[in-house]
Structure formats: structure tokens, C-alpha cells
């Protein structure tokens, strides 16, 4: 019974993703993750460069 409920949930989620709004939400989530990763990478690069410049 639990498996059937889970399958139904996955089905409805896939239908939600197929609809326009669901797809845009999905893309927004991925973009937000990429932006966060980019910001972290930029901060790490700045710290690394600062360490090289200051020599410690």
C-alpha cells in the first residue's frame, strides 16, 4: 500500500514538472544552487589570491 502511495506521489510530481509553473520552479531551484556554488567558488578564489599576494 505504501509503495502505491509513493508511486502516485512521483506520478503527480512528474505531472507538476511537465506543467509550465512546475518546470520554472525546477529551473529556478537549479539556478539558485548554481549561483550559490558560483559565489562560494568566487569567495574561495579571492581568499586564495589574497593569500598568494600577502604571502601567508
Gaussian input, Z-matrix of N, CA and C with variables (Angstrom, degrees):
# hf/3-21g

backbone

0 1
 N
 C     1     B1
 C     2     B2     1     A1
 N     3     B3     2     A2     1     D1
 C     4     B4     3     A3     2     D2
 C     5     B5     4     A4     3     D3
 N     6     B6     5     A5     4     D4
 C     7     B7     6     A6     5     D5
 C     8     B8     7     A7     6     D6
 N     9     B9     8     A8     7     D7
 C    10    B10     9     A9     8     D8
 C    11    B11    10    A10     9     D9
 N    12    B12    11    A11    10    D10
 C    13    B13    12    A12    11    D11
 C    14    B14    13    A13    12    D12
 N    15    B15    14    A14    13    D13
 C    16    B16    15    A15    14    D14
 C    17    B17    16    A16    15    D15
 N    18    B18    17    A17    16    D16
 C    19    B19    18    A18    17    D17
 C    20    B20    19    A19    18    D18
 N    21    B21    20    A20    19    D19
 C    22    B22    21    A21    20    D20
 C    23    B23    22    A22    21    D21
 N    24    B24    23    A23    22    D22
 C    25    B25    24    A24    23    D23
 C    26    B26    25    A25    24    D24
 N    27    B27    26    A26    25    D25
 C    28    B28    27    A27    26    D26
 C    29    B29    28    A28    27    D27
 N    30    B30    29    A29    28    D28
 C    31    B31    30    A30    29    D29
 C    32    B32    31    A31    30    D30
 N    33    B33    32    A32    31    D31
 C    34    B34    33    A33    32    D32
 C    35    B35    34    A34    33    D33
 N    36    B36    35    A35    34    D34
 C    37    B37    36    A36    35    D35
 C    38    B38    37    A37    36    D36
 N    39    B39    38    A38    37    D37
 C    40    B40    39    A39    38    D38
 C    41    B41    40    A40    39    D39
 N    42    B42    41    A41    40    D40
 C    43    B43    42    A42    41    D41
 C    44    B44    43    A43    42    D42
 N    45    B45    44    A44    43    D43
 C    46    B46    45    A45    44    D44
 C    47    B47    46    A46    45    D45
 N    48    B48    47    A47    46    D46
 C    49    B49    48    A48    47    D47
 C    50    B50    49    A49    48    D48
 N    51    B51    50    A50    49    D49
 C    52    B52    51    A51    50    D50
 C    53    B53    52    A52    51    D51
 N    54    B54    53    A53    52    D52
 C    55    B55    54    A54    53    D53
 C    56    B56    55    A55    54    D54
 N    57    B57    56    A56    55    D55
 C    58    B58    57    A57    56    D56
 C    59    B59    58    A58    57    D57
 N    60    B60    59    A59    58    D58
 C    61    B61    60    A60    59    D59
 C    62    B62    61    A61    60    D60
 N    63    B63    62    A62    61    D61
 C    64    B64    63    A63    62    D62
 C    65    B65    64    A64    63    D63
 N    66    B66    65    A65    64    D64
 C    67    B67    66    A66    65    D65
 C    68    B68    67    A67    66    D66
 N    69    B69    68    A68    67    D67
 C    70    B70    69    A69    68    D68
 C    71    B71    70    A70    69    D69
 N    72    B72    71    A71    70    D70
 C    73    B73    72    A72    71    D71
 C    74    B74    73    A73    72    D72
 N    75    B75    74    A74    73    D73
 C    76    B76    75    A75    74    D74
 C    77    B77    76    A76    75    D75
 N    78    B78    77    A77    76    D76
 C    79    B79    78    A78    77    D77
 C    80    B80    79    A79    78    D78
 N    81    B81    80    A80    79    D79
 C    82    B82    81    A81    80    D80
 C    83    B83    82    A82    81    D81
 N    84    B84    83    A83    82    D82
 C    85    B85    84    A84    83    D83
 C    86    B86    85    A85    84    D84
 N    87    B87    86    A86    85    D85
 C    88    B88    87    A87    86    D86
 C    89    B89    88    A88    87    D87
 N    90    B90    89    A89    88    D88
 C    91    B91    90    A90    89    D89
 C    92    B92    91    A91    90    D90
 N    93    B93    92    A92    91    D91
 C    94    B94    93    A93    92    D92
 C    95    B95    94    A94    93    D93
 N    96    B96    95    A95    94    D94
 C    97    B97    96    A96    95    D95
 C    98    B98    97    A97    96    D96
 N    99    B99    98    A98    97    D97
 C   100   B100    99    A99    98    D98
 C   101   B101   100   A100    99    D99
 N   102   B102   101   A101   100   D100
 C   103   B103   102   A102   101   D101
 C   104   B104   103   A103   102   D102
 N   105   B105   104   A104   103   D103
 C   106   B106   105   A105   104   D104
 C   107   B107   106   A106   105   D105
 N   108   B108   107   A107   106   D106
 C   109   B109   108   A108   107   D107
 C   110   B110   109   A109   108   D108
 N   111   B111   110   A110   109   D109
 C   112   B112   111   A111   110   D110
 C   113   B113   112   A112   111   D111
 N   114   B114   113   A113   112   D112
 C   115   B115   114   A114   113   D113
 C   116   B116   115   A115   114   D114
 N   117   B117   116   A116   115   D115
 C   118   B118   117   A117   116   D116
 C   119   B119   118   A118   117   D117
 N   120   B120   119   A119   118   D118
 C   121   B121   120   A120   119   D119
 C   122   B122   121   A121   120   D120
 N   123   B123   122   A122   121   D121
 C   124   B124   123   A123   122   D122
 C   125   B125   124   A124   123   D123
 N   126   B126   125   A125   124   D124
 C   127   B127   126   A126   125   D125
 C   128   B128   127   A127   126   D126
 N   129   B129   128   A128   127   D127
 C   130   B130   129   A129   128   D128
 C   131   B131   130   A130   129   D129
 N   132   B132   131   A131   130   D130
 C   133   B133   132   A132   131   D131
 C   134   B134   133   A133   132   D132
 N   135   B135   134   A134   133   D133
 C   136   B136   135   A135   134   D134
 C   137   B137   136   A136   135   D135
 N   138   B138   137   A137   136   D136
 C   139   B139   138   A138   137   D137
 C   140   B140   139   A139   138   D138
 N   141   B141   140   A140   139   D139
 C   142   B142   141   A141   140   D140
 C   143   B143   142   A142   141   D141
 N   144   B144   143   A143   142   D142
 C   145   B145   144   A144   143   D143
 C   146   B146   145   A145   144   D144
 N   147   B147   146   A146   145   D145
 C   148   B148   147   A147   146   D146
 C   149   B149   148   A148   147   D147
 N   150   B150   149   A149   148   D148
 C   151   B151   150   A150   149   D149
 C   152   B152   151   A151   150   D150
 N   153   B153   152   A152   151   D151
 C   154   B154   153   A153   152   D152
 C   155   B155   154   A154   153   D153
 N   156   B156   155   A155   154   D154
 C   157   B157   156   A156   155   D155
 C   158   B158   157   A157   156   D156
 N   159   B159   158   A158   157   D157
 C   160   B160   159   A159   158   D158
 C   161   B161   160   A160   159   D159
 N   162   B162   161   A161   160   D160
 C   163   B163   162   A162   161   D161
 C   164   B164   163   A163   162   D162
 N   165   B165   164   A164   163   D163
 C   166   B166   165   A165   164   D164
 C   167   B167   166   A166   165   D165

   B1=1.4666
   B2=1.5299
   B3=1.3288
   B4=1.4563
   B5=1.5265
   B6=1.3388
   B7=1.4667
   B8=1.5274
   B9=1.3312
   B10=1.4691
   B11=1.5216
   B12=1.3372
   B13=1.4638
   B14=1.5256
   B15=1.3401
   B16=1.4574
   B17=1.5246
   B18=1.3530
   B19=1.4644
   B20=1.5238
   B21=1.3257
   B22=1.4622
   B23=1.5235
   B24=1.3428
   B25=1.4604
   B26=1.5340
   B27=1.3355
   B28=1.4715
   B29=1.5242
   B30=1.3426
   B31=1.4626
   B32=1.5281
   B33=1.3253
   B34=1.4660
   B35=1.5243
   B36=1.3363
   B37=1.4645
   B38=1.5299
   B39=1.3262
   B40=1.4752
   B41=1.5186
   B42=1.3249
   B43=1.4667
   B44=1.5257
   B45=1.3394
   B46=1.4601
   B47=1.5279
   B48=1.3409
   B49=1.4558
   B50=1.5280
   B51=1.3385
   B52=1.4610
   B53=1.5208
   B54=1.3448
   B55=1.4603
   B56=1.5324
   B57=1.3273
   B58=1.4640
   B59=1.5241
   B60=1.3352
   B61=1.4636
   B62=1.5229
   B63=1.3233
   B64=1.4552
   B65=1.5191
   B66=1.3419
   B67=1.4614
   B68=1.5180
   B69=1.3372
   B70=1.4618
   B71=1.5213
   B72=1.3373
   B73=1.4661
   B74=1.5264
   B75=1.3288
   B76=1.4665
   B77=1.5310
   B78=1.3362
   B79=1.4659
   B80=1.5208
   B81=1.3321
   B82=1.4655
   B83=1.5197
   B84=1.3283
   B85=1.4613
   B86=1.5199
   B87=1.3353
   B88=1.4645
   B89=1.5302
   B90=1.3457
   B91=1.4597
   B92=1.5220
   B93=1.3264
   B94=1.4597
   B95=1.5276
   B96=1.3436
   B97=1.4666
   B98=1.5223
   B99=1.3392
   B100=1.4627
   B101=1.5231
   B102=1.3421
   B103=1.4658
   B104=1.5274
   B105=1.3395
   B106=1.4655
   B107=1.5227
   B108=1.3423
   B109=1.4656
   B110=1.5253
   B111=1.3336
   B112=1.4564
   B113=1.5206
   B114=1.3426
   B115=1.4663
   B116=1.5307
   B117=1.3411
   B118=1.4613
   B119=1.5234
   B120=1.3292
   B121=1.4598
   B122=1.5334
   B123=1.3398
   B124=1.4631
   B125=1.5250
   B126=1.3310
   B127=1.4614
   B128=1.5279
   B129=1.3386
   B130=1.4649
   B131=1.5277
   B132=1.3306
   B133=1.4640
   B134=1.5317
   B135=1.3371
   B136=1.4733
   B137=1.5254
   B138=1.3241
   B139=1.4683
   B140=1.5240
   B141=1.3300
   B142=1.4586
   B143=1.5315
   B144=1.3347
   B145=1.4714
   B146=1.5274
   B147=1.3364
   B148=1.4642
   B149=1.5221
   B150=1.3345
   B151=1.4650
   B152=1.5270
   B153=1.3393
   B154=1.4639
   B155=1.5252
   B156=1.3395
   B157=1.4602
   B158=1.5313
   B159=1.3499
   B160=1.4661
   B161=1.5228
   B162=1.3391
   B163=1.4555
   B164=1.5175
   B165=1.3489
   B166=1.4699
   B167=1.5111
   A1=110.41
   A2=115.98
   A3=120.40
   A4=111.24
   A5=115.73
   A6=120.85
   A7=110.30
   A8=116.08
   A9=120.18
   A10=110.27
   A11=116.07
   A12=120.64
   A13=109.93
   A14=116.72
   A15=121.36
   A16=110.63
   A17=116.33
   A18=120.99
   A19=109.97
   A20=116.48
   A21=121.15
   A22=110.54
   A23=116.45
   A24=121.33
   A25=110.51
   A26=115.99
   A27=120.36
   A28=110.17
   A29=116.70
   A30=121.90
   A31=109.84
   A32=117.04
   A33=119.93
   A34=110.35
   A35=117.16
   A36=119.78
   A37=109.96
   A38=116.58
   A39=119.86
   A40=110.53
   A41=117.09
   A42=120.10
   A43=109.95
   A44=115.69
   A45=120.83
   A46=110.31
   A47=116.60
   A48=120.14
   A49=111.08
   A50=116.82
   A51=119.91
   A52=111.29
   A53=116.37
   A54=118.92
   A55=108.28
   A56=115.81
   A57=121.02
   A58=112.11
   A59=116.28
   A60=120.34
   A61=110.95
   A62=117.05
   A63=120.50
   A64=111.34
   A65=115.98
   A66=120.10
   A67=110.53
   A68=116.96
   A69=119.96
   A70=110.89
   A71=117.21
   A72=120.40
   A73=109.88
   A74=115.43
   A75=121.54
   A76=110.26
   A77=116.19
   A78=121.33
   A79=110.12
   A80=117.10
   A81=120.44
   A82=111.00
   A83=116.32
   A84=120.68
   A85=110.39
   A86=116.70
   A87=121.04
   A88=110.09
   A89=116.57
   A90=119.88
   A91=110.97
   A92=116.97
   A93=120.48
   A94=110.36
   A95=116.56
   A96=120.28
   A97=110.74
   A98=116.71
   A99=120.33
   A100=110.95
   A101=116.43
   A102=120.45
   A103=110.12
   A104=116.21
   A105=119.79
   A106=111.01
   A107=116.39
   A108=120.44
   A109=110.03
   A110=116.68
   A111=121.43
   A112=112.04
   A113=115.55
   A114=120.07
   A115=109.93
   A116=116.36
   A117=119.92
   A118=110.86
   A119=116.68
   A120=120.78
   A121=110.42
   A122=116.52
   A123=120.65
   A124=110.45
   A125=117.16
   A126=121.14
   A127=110.00
   A128=116.37
   A129=120.64
   A130=110.09
   A131=117.27
   A132=121.46
   A133=110.34
   A134=116.61
   A135=120.25
   A136=110.46
   A137=116.54
   A138=120.10
   A139=110.18
   A140=116.45
   A141=121.05
   A142=110.68
   A143=115.62
   A144=120.19
   A145=110.21
   A146=116.34
   A147=119.94
   A148=110.45
   A149=116.99
   A150=120.58
   A151=111.12
   A152=116.04
   A153=118.91
   A154=110.93
   A155=116.47
   A156=121.09
   A157=110.86
   A158=115.01
   A159=119.32
   A160=112.01
   A161=115.88
   A162=120.15
   A163=115.10
   A164=117.26
   A165=118.59
   A166=111.42
   D1=-40.55
   D2=-179.55
   D3=-63.92
   D4=-40.51
   D5=-179.14
   D6=-62.74
   D7=-41.94
   D8=179.41
   D9=-61.31
   D10=-42.72
   D11=179.60
   D12=-62.86
   D13=-43.42
   D14=179.64
   D15=-63.05
   D16=-42.66
   D17=179.29
   D18=-61.28
   D19=-42.30
   D20=178.83
   D21=-62.15
   D22=-39.42
   D23=179.18
   D24=-63.69
   D25=-44.52
   D26=179.08
   D27=-62.72
   D28=-43.19
   D29=178.81
   D30=-58.04
   D31=-48.52
   D32=-177.20
   D33=-66.52
   D34=-34.73
   D35=178.65
   D36=-66.94
   D37=-39.67
   D38=178.06
   D39=-64.60
   D40=-40.26
   D41=177.01
   D42=-62.59
   D43=-38.77
   D44=179.41
   D45=-63.77
   D46=-41.56
   D47=178.89
   D48=-66.61
   D49=-33.87
   D50=-179.49
   D51=-68.90
   D52=-30.64
   D53=176.99
   D54=-69.47
   D55=156.38
   D56=-174.84
   D57=-56.80
   D58=-52.35
   D59=-174.29
   D60=-60.80
   D61=-43.01
   D62=-179.53
   D63=-60.69
   D64=-42.53
   D65=-179.58
   D66=-63.74
   D67=-42.38
   D68=-179.99
   D69=-64.92
   D70=-39.03
   D71=177.17
   D72=-60.90
   D73=-42.84
   D74=-179.26
   D75=-61.39
   D76=-47.10
   D77=-179.69
   D78=-64.51
   D79=-40.82
   D80=178.78
   D81=-60.12
   D82=-41.67
   D83=179.88
   D84=-61.43
   D85=-45.89
   D86=-179.43
   D87=-64.46
   D88=-42.09
   D89=179.11
   D90=-62.12
   D91=-41.76
   D92=179.57
   D93=-61.85
   D94=-42.24
   D95=178.56
   D96=-63.22
   D97=-43.56
   D98=-179.57
   D99=-63.62
   D100=-41.30
   D101=179.89
   D102=-63.36
   D103=-43.44
   D104=178.61
   D105=-61.19
   D106=-43.24
   D107=179.03
   D108=-63.68
   D109=-40.57
   D110=178.95
   D111=-62.46
   D112=-43.30
   D113=179.65
   D114=-63.59
   D115=-43.20
   D116=179.43
   D117=-63.42
   D118=-42.26
   D119=179.84
   D120=-64.04
   D121=-41.28
   D122=179.36
   D123=-63.79
   D124=-42.35
   D125=179.32
   D126=-63.18
   D127=-43.08
   D128=179.34
   D129=-62.77
   D130=-41.84
   D131=179.84
   D132=-64.22
   D133=-42.40
   D134=179.01
   D135=-61.60
   D136=-44.53
   D137=179.41
   D138=-62.38
   D139=-41.96
   D140=-179.00
   D141=-62.89
   D142=-45.58
   D143=179.93
   D144=-64.43
   D145=-42.10
   D146=178.86
   D147=-60.76
   D148=-40.38
   D149=178.38
   D150=-63.60
   D151=-40.36
   D152=178.79
   D153=-65.98
   D154=-42.25
   D155=-177.73
   D156=-64.74
   D157=-45.64
   D158=-176.15
   D159=-82.47
   D160=-16.65
   D161=173.77
   D162=73.14
   D163=41.64
   D164=172.44
   D165=-135.17

